[in-house]
């Protein structure tokens, strides 16, 4: 005959129920490590950025995410007016979103640039 017979396995070869939980332990451990190495620091950094953006006021010197440095001339609810240069008709101002602020510079930094 070309096809051999298939027989069922005996009852003595069954595994215990705890083996299934031990199989998931590396996956659970991977998610815990990923939380502490990636997710938690990212949320902490986002909270610090939101706090910094909420405390912006007129006269602060900032750098945007695009690399533009300037002094805040006016603070709105969602937007800022930033003086970036002195023109012959007065200061050149840009309107930017508050969330586009990357860093708050120490006072007097723009004079040194």
Secondary structure, DSSP 8 states (H G I E B T S, - for coil): --S-------GGG---THHHHHHHHHHHHHHHHHIIIIIHHHHHHHHHHHHHHHT--TT-EEEETTS-EEEEEEE-SSEEEEEEEEETTEEEEEEEEGGGEEEEE-TTHHHH-
